[in-house]
Amino acid sequence: MKPYIVPQLELIDEDLTNLEDEMVIEEKHLKSIYIEEQSCKNVLFKGCILENVTFSDNCFKKIEFNNVIFKRCDLSNMSLEDAIFHICQFEDCKLTGLNIPESCVQYTTFKTCIGDYLGLGFSTLKEVDFEECSLKMSYLGECKFQKVQFKLCDLTGAEMAGTKLKGLDFTTCQIEGLKVKLQELVGLKVTPTQALNFAKMLGLKIEGME
């Protein structure tokens, strides 16, 4: 499912400096701007394209992005508690250290994004695709997954303890050092080499293998 964007959007190419509670930003193309030092709640971005937008030193609570495309945006080290992402698309974005706990992410795609140390703990993810993303040391623990996919992603050192992994396919991903609980491995699809690494992680001694 792709975001619905009307053909002609109003261009905004000046920094946003006046966001307020309950504000709605609809059918806008935000391009090459900064959104920084804003403090507000219940802000809604709807039907927008955010291109080369940098978020910095903001305090957003219950922010919602509905039918939004993010292109080459920088949300590094942002904290978006209790956020909603509904039918969104992230392309080539910097998400390092982005913290969005207890949030809802649905019908959303992350493609070729850098999301090392991404914090999604205690969130609900429904029909979310991660494609060619770096998610090293990310925290995806205690989440509820429904139709979530990881394709060609680097999950080295990531933590998913408390998240049921049944139905996931990690065969194209790097998962060295992935932190999970034994009972959560049921139904997880992995390669033989990945299975061996999980066995070693669980302390099993396999005859003929160092």
C-alpha positions, 0 to 999 in steps of 0.5 A: 500500500502506497501513500496517497498524494495529490498531484500538486502540492503546495511547496514549503521551502522555509524552515517550520518554526511555529508548530502548535498543538493540534496543528494539521499540515496537509497536502504540502511538499516540504523541501530542504528545510529544518524543523527544529526546537519545536515542542507540541503534541497531536500534530498531524502531517497528512498527504505530504512529501517531506524531502531533505527535511532535517528534524532537530531538538524537537519534543513531539508527543502523539504526532501522526504521519498519515499518507506521508513520503519521507525522502532523504530525511534526517530524523536521527536521535529524535524522540517521538513517543506514542507516534502514529505512522499510517501508510508511510514510505521512508526512502534513503532516510537517516534514522540513527537513534530515532526513538519511537516507543509505544507507537503504531506503525502500519502499512509502512515501508522503510527502504535503504534507510540507516536505522542503527540504534532505532528504538521501537520497543513496545510498539505495534507494527502491522504490514511493515516492510524493511528493505535493505536497511541497516538496523544494527543494535536496534531495539525491537523488543516487546513489540507486536508484529503482524505481517512484518518483513525484513529483506536484505537488512543488517540486524547485527546486535539488534534486540527482539526479546519479548517479540514473537518472531513466528512467520518472519524470514531472516534468510536474506538478513545479517543477524549476528548477535541478535538477542531473542528468547528461545521460545520466540524462535518458533516459526522463524525462517533462517538459513542453516548457518543462521540456525547454527549461530542460534544454537551456539548462542543458546550454548549448544555444543555441536559435534564436529563444529568448533 
